[in-house]
Amino acid sequence: MTSTLSLIGRDKELFSFDVGHNEVELKNKVSLSSFLVLGAAGSIGQAVTKEIFKRNPNKLHIVDISENNMVELVRDIRSSYGYIKGDFQTFALDIGSIEYEAFIKADGQYDYVLNLSALKHVRSEKDPFTLMRMIDVNIFNTDKTLQQAIANGAKKYFCVSTDKAANPVNMMGASKRIMEMFLMRRSLDISISTARFANVAFSDGSLLHGFNQRIQKRQPIVAPQDIKRYFLTPKESGQLCLMSCIFGENRDIFFPKLSEQLHLISFADIAIKYLEQLGYEPYCCSSEDEARELMATFPDEGKWPCLFTDSDTTGEKDFEEFYTDNETLDMDRFMSLGVIENKANFNDDLLHDFEKTISELKGKRGWSKEQLVKLFFKMIPGFAHKETGKYLDGKM
């Protein structure tokens, strides 16, 4: 933990006071309750699962499509926390599958349903087919599992959102903003809450996680030098979700308060700290070719080739924000957590039109990215989508 905190420029955990202040109530509620965690083997899902498990839930069922990641999660839990008296089971299932529907039909009785599954990468919007899957995972699977939670009498549904849902500039952020609209519609029938996140440091598939992979594979470190982001540790991401799930009122969106502890840091700065922590001197290269060539000798000399460039890819937001000017905030409920308080504002006709249009496009077995972008603009007036024609898959 200390090393991760130092890499992102901090020396203290963000939510220690709020979690500690509410620990007795957290333990009581968790120990008396049953939980279903969807997307449990992703980075945030694993963190949430561990936060629940260590407070001895009465029942904890976890679902994820990644069998291998779930195996590692169980090994991690057994190695750190051991066992609980409650019912703990894992299920390697696709939320969109018939098998998952049969699983819910066989039991489905949970007090809390937490959905951490998502397509989170901006790169997923480069082609119309992956983009449609993003819509399915981020929006329609959410609505499907919401309806199942309602039908089975769950008391609370939590779903993770993103800071990129506030004034979105990419399709990933916009899909989460539309997901929030669907949540508001179902909030008339079940209590829902969510959280808008900063980046989770070293989460699966993230650029920082890629630093680990590059070191192991003896490859150059590449990072944008002009993009700064807020970061949470994996543990903090789990705490944020659990706090929102247990203490969030209907339609609340939790987010980390900006403070001296939570500050912007560039990916390049983290890369430099990361290499120095490993005992290497970062060496800045002028091209991909130079960086690849120098890998043959430089690491043995205590230097690591790096390429730091300005970002020019589609969907990168110039700055991060957790809320918009027209959202109502409660900044007094917690010390380190802010809360966006929402009314059940949604356009039912617009949501039905979105569902109908997507269904028609799928029925034709063909659609373009332009059609999907146009639909997103209809859902989100003022959607500031940035299309540069360049994508992360085209870079090292």
URRA-V884477 format. One record per residue. N is the residue number from 1. RES is the residue in one letter. SS is DSSP state (a for helix, b for strand, c for the rest). D_LAST is the distance of its C-alpha to the last C-alpha in Angstrom with 2 decimals. Layout:
n = (N & N)
res = (RES & RES)
ss = (SS & SS)
d_last = (D_LAST & D_LAST)
This chain:
n = (1 & 2 & 3 & 4 & 5 & 6 & 7 & 8 & 9 & 10 & 11 & 12 & 13 & 14 & 15 & 16 & 17 & 18 & 19 & 20 & 21 & 22 & 23 & 24 & 25 & 26 & 27 & 28 & 29 & 30 & 31 & 32 & 33 & 34 & 35 & 36 & 37 & 38 & 39 & 40 & 41 & 42 & 43 & 44 & 45 & 46 & 47 & 48 & 49 & 50 & 51 & 52 & 53 & 54 & 55 & 56 & 57 & 58 & 59 & 60 & 61 & 62 & 63 & 64 & 65 & 66 & 67 & 68 & 69 & 70 & 71 & 72 & 73 & 74 & 75 & 76 & 77 & 78 & 79 & 80 & 81 & 82 & 83 & 84 & 85 & 86 & 87 & 88 & 89 & 90 & 91 & 92 & 93 & 94 & 95 & 96 & 97 & 98 & 99 & 100 & 101 & 102 & 103 & 104 & 105 & 106 & 107 & 108 & 109 & 110 & 111 & 112 & 113 & 114 & 115 & 116 & 117 & 118 & 119 & 120 & 121 & 122 & 123 & 124 & 125 & 126 & 127 & 128 & 129 & 130 & 131 & 132 & 133 & 134 & 135 & 136 & 137 & 138 & 139 & 140 & 141 & 142 & 143 & 144 & 145 & 146 & 147 & 148 & 149 & 150 & 151 & 152 & 153 & 154 & 155 & 156 & 157 & 158 & 159 & 160 & 161 & 162 & 163 & 164 & 165 & 166 & 167 & 168 & 169 & 170 & 171 & 172 & 173 & 174 & 175 & 176 & 177 & 178 & 179 & 180 & 181 & 182 & 183 & 184 & 185 & 186 & 187 & 188 & 189 & 190 & 191 & 192 & 193 & 194 & 195 & 196 & 197 & 198 & 199 & 200 & 201 & 202 & 203 & 204 & 205 & 206 & 207 & 208 & 209 & 210 & 211 & 212 & 213 & 214 & 215 & 216 & 217 & 218 & 219 & 220 & 221 & 222 & 223 & 224 & 225 & 226 & 227 & 228 & 229 & 230 & 231 & 232 & 233 & 234 & 235 & 236 & 237 & 238 & 239 & 240 & 241 & 242 & 243 & 244 & 245 & 246 & 247 & 248 & 249 & 250 & 251 & 252 & 253 & 254 & 255 & 256 & 257 & 258 & 259 & 260 & 261 & 262 & 263 & 264 & 265 & 266 & 267 & 268 & 269 & 270 & 271 & 272 & 273 & 274 & 275 & 276 & 277 & 278 & 279 & 280 & 281 & 282 & 283 & 284 & 285 & 286 & 287 & 288 & 289 & 290 & 291 & 292 & 293 & 294 & 295 & 296 & 297 & 298 & 299 & 300 & 301 & 302 & 303 & 304 & 305 & 306 & 307 & 308 & 309 & 310 & 311 & 312 & 313 & 314 & 315 & 316 & 317 & 318 & 319 & 320 & 321 & 322 & 323 & 324 & 325 & 326 & 327 & 328 & 329 & 330 & 331 & 332 & 333 & 334 & 335 & 336 & 337 & 338 & 339 & 340 & 341 & 342 & 343 & 344 & 345 & 346 & 347 & 348 & 349 & 350 & 351 & 352 & 353 & 354 & 355 & 356 & 357 & 358 & 359 & 360 & 361 & 362 & 363 & 364 & 365 & 366 & 367 & 368 & 369 & 370 & 371 & 372 & 373 & 374 & 375 & 376 & 377 & 378 & 379 & 380 & 381 & 382 & 383 & 384 & 385 & 386 & 387 & 388 & 389 & 390 & 391 & 392 & 393 & 394 & 395 & 396)
res = (M & T & S & T & L & S & L & I & G & R & D & K & E & L & F & S & F & D & V & G & H & N & E & V & E & L & K & N & K & V & S & L & S & S & F & L & V & L & G & A & A & G & S & I & G & Q & A & V & T & K & E & I & F & K & R & N & P & N & K & L & H & I & V & D & I & S & E & N & N & M & V & E & L & V & R & D & I & R & S & S & Y & G & Y & I & K & G & D & F & Q & T & F & A & L & D & I & G & S & I & E & Y & E & A & F & I & K & A & D & G & Q & Y & D & Y & V & L & N & L & S & A & L & K & H & V & R & S & E & K & D & P & F & T & L & M & R & M & I & D & V & N & I & F & N & T & D & K & T & L & Q & Q & A & I & A & N & G & A & K & K & Y & F & C & V & S & T & D & K & A & A & N & P & V & N & M & M & G & A & S & K & R & I & M & E & M & F & L & M & R & R & S & L & D & I & S & I & S & T & A & R & F & A & N & V & A & F & S & D & G & S & L & L & H & G & F & N & Q & R & I & Q & K & R & Q & P & I & V & A & P & Q & D & I & K & R & Y & F & L & T & P & K & E & S & G & Q & L & C & L & M & S & C & I & F & G & E & N & R & D & I & F & F & P & K & L & S & E & Q & L & H & L & I & S & F & A & D & I & A & I & K & Y & L & E & Q & L & G & Y & E & P & Y & C & C & S & S & E & D & E & A & R & E & L & M & A & T & F & P & D & E & G & K & W & P & C & L & F & T & D & S & D & T & T & G & E & K & D & F & E & E & F & Y & T & D & N & E & T & L & D & M & D & R & F & M & S & L & G & V & I & E & N & K & A & N & F & N & D & D & L & L & H & D & F & E & K & T & I & S & E & L & K & G & K & R & G & W & S & K & E & Q & L & V & K & L & F & F & K & M & I & P & G & F & A & H & K & E & T & G & K & Y & L & D & G & K & M)
ss = (c & a & a & a & a & a & a & c & c & c & c & c & c & c & c & a & a & a & a & a & a & c & a & a & a & a & a & a & a & a & a & c & c & b & b & b & b & b & c & c & c & c & a & a & a & a & a & a & a & a & a & a & a & c & c & c & c & c & b & b & b & b & b & b & c & c & a & a & a & a & a & a & a & a & a & a & a & a & a & a & c & c & c & c & c & c & b & b & b & b & b & b & c & c & c & c & c & a & a & a & a & a & a & a & a & a & c & c & c & c & c & b & b & b & b & c & c & c & c & c & c & a & a & a & a & c & c & a & a & a & a & a & a & a & a & a & a & a & a & a & a & a & a & a & a & a & a & a & a & a & a & c & c & c & c & b & b & b & b & b & c & c & a & a & a & c & c & c & c & c & a & a & a & a & a & a & a & a & a & a & a & a & a & a & a & a & c & c & c & c & b & b & b & b & b & b & c & c & b & b & c & c & c & c & c & c & a & a & a & a & a & a & a & a & a & a & c & c & c & c & b & b & b & b & c & c & c & b & b & c & b & b & c & a & a & a & a & a & a & a & a & a & a & a & a & a & a & c & c & c & c & b & b & b & b & b & c & c & c & c & c & c & c & c & b & b & a & a & a & a & a & a & a & a & a & a & a & c & c & c & b & b & b & b & c & c & c & a & a & a & a & a & a & a & c & c & c & a & a & a & a & c & b & b & b & b & b & b & b & c & c & c & c & c & c & c & c & c & c & c & c & c & c & c & c & c & c & b & b & b & c & c & c & c & c & c & b & b & b & b & b & c & c & c & c & c & c & a & a & a & a & a & a & a & a & a & a & a & a & a & a & a & a & c & c & c & c & c & a & a & a & a & a & a & a & a & a & a & a & c & c & c & c & c & c & c & c & c & c & c & c & a & a & a & c & c)
d_last = (28.69 & 29.42 & 26.07 & 24.16 & 26.54 & 26.18 & 22.38 & 22.73 & 25.57 & 28.56 & 31.45 & 33.16 & 32.57 & 33.01 & 35.39 & 37.63 & 40.72 & 40.56 & 39.87 & 42.53 & 45.02 & 44.73 & 44.32 & 47.82 & 47.51 & 44.04 & 45.42 & 48.50 & 46.76 & 44.09 & 46.70 & 48.89 & 46.23 & 44.21 & 40.49 & 38.08 & 34.39 & 32.04 & 28.35 & 29.58 & 26.86 & 23.97 & 23.33 & 25.88 & 28.15 & 28.42 & 29.26 & 31.88 & 33.34 & 33.89 & 35.52 & 37.89 & 38.59 & 39.62 & 42.24 & 43.97 & 43.79 & 46.54 & 44.05 & 40.27 & 38.62 & 34.84 & 32.95 & 29.39 & 27.86 & 25.86 & 28.51 & 26.48 & 25.46 & 29.11 & 30.39 & 28.43 & 29.74 & 33.27 & 32.87 & 31.62 & 34.60 & 37.12 & 35.98 & 36.11 & 38.86 & 40.78 & 42.74 & 44.50 & 47.77 & 46.26 & 44.81 & 41.14 & 39.45 & 36.02 & 35.35 & 32.34 & 32.65 & 30.84 & 32.40 & 32.67 & 34.57 & 38.29 & 38.18 & 37.16 & 40.03 & 42.39 & 41.20 & 42.02 & 45.31 & 46.30 & 46.04 & 44.17 & 46.21 & 44.10 & 44.91 & 41.32 & 38.43 & 34.98 & 32.09 & 28.64 & 26.88 & 24.26 & 21.16 & 19.47 & 15.99 & 15.75 & 13.33 & 16.53 & 18.24 & 16.33 & 18.91 & 22.64 & 22.97 & 20.59 & 21.98 & 25.46 & 24.67 & 23.56 & 26.97 & 28.69 & 27.23 & 27.30 & 30.56 & 32.73 & 32.28 & 33.13 & 36.22 & 37.21 & 37.14 & 38.89 & 41.70 & 42.03 & 42.34 & 45.03 & 46.89 & 46.98 & 48.17 & 45.29 & 46.04 & 42.50 & 39.12 & 36.03 & 32.65 & 29.53 & 28.29 & 25.69 & 25.91 & 24.03 & 27.28 & 29.05 & 28.82 & 25.74 & 23.29 & 21.12 & 22.41 & 21.59 & 23.73 & 26.29 & 26.63 & 27.52 & 29.94 & 31.59 & 31.72 & 33.68 & 36.10 & 36.76 & 37.34 & 39.90 & 41.75 & 42.11 & 43.08 & 46.57 & 46.91 & 45.00 & 43.89 & 40.14 & 37.85 & 34.17 & 31.74 & 29.10 & 26.38 & 24.21 & 20.84 & 21.61 & 20.10 & 18.18 & 19.03 & 17.63 & 14.24 & 13.92 & 11.34 & 14.11 & 14.64 & 11.07 & 12.24 & 14.97 & 12.99 & 10.90 & 14.39 & 16.08 & 13.80 & 13.82 & 10.16 & 8.96 & 9.17 & 7.06 & 9.39 & 11.35 & 14.60 & 16.80 & 16.80 & 19.45 & 20.40 & 23.32 & 22.86 & 25.24 & 25.44 & 25.67 & 29.42 & 29.86 & 28.24 & 30.86 & 33.61 & 32.79 & 32.96 & 36.16 & 37.85 & 37.22 & 38.37 & 41.53 & 42.56 & 41.12 & 43.83 & 43.50 & 40.67 & 39.39 & 35.74 & 34.93 & 32.32 & 31.77 & 33.88 & 32.29 & 33.85 & 33.51 & 31.86 & 29.22 & 27.37 & 24.15 & 21.49 & 18.07 & 14.87 & 14.68 & 18.29 & 17.78 & 15.08 & 17.72 & 20.47 & 18.68 & 18.19 & 21.71 & 23.13 & 21.89 & 23.52 & 20.67 & 20.61 & 17.32 & 16.62 & 14.90 & 13.14 & 13.25 & 10.31 & 7.23 & 10.15 & 12.33 & 10.28 & 10.00 & 13.63 & 15.02 & 14.07 & 17.06 & 19.57 & 18.67 & 18.74 & 22.22 & 23.25 & 22.33 & 19.31 & 15.65 & 12.99 & 11.18 & 9.39 & 11.17 & 11.27 & 13.42 & 12.51 & 13.35 & 12.52 & 15.52 & 17.48 & 16.63 & 20.03 & 21.08 & 23.24 & 24.37 & 27.86 & 29.74 & 32.68 & 34.05 & 37.17 & 39.27 & 38.74 & 41.47 & 40.53 & 42.34 & 41.22 & 44.26 & 44.07 & 41.68 & 40.74 & 36.94 & 36.50 & 37.07 & 38.33 & 38.13 & 41.41 & 41.41 & 44.26 & 44.05 & 42.91 & 41.45 & 42.24 & 43.35 & 43.63 & 40.06 & 38.77 & 40.93 & 39.70 & 36.07 & 36.99 & 39.03 & 36.42 & 33.67 & 36.27 & 37.27 & 33.75 & 33.21 & 36.65 & 35.71 & 32.66 & 30.73 & 29.31 & 26.90 & 24.41 & 26.81 & 29.64 & 27.91 & 26.83 & 30.45 & 31.79 & 29.76 & 31.14 & 34.58 & 34.11 & 32.77 & 34.53 & 32.52 & 29.17 & 26.79 & 24.00 & 21.26 & 19.84 & 17.54 & 16.53 & 12.78 & 10.95 & 8.05 & 7.66 & 7.04 & 3.78 & 0.00)
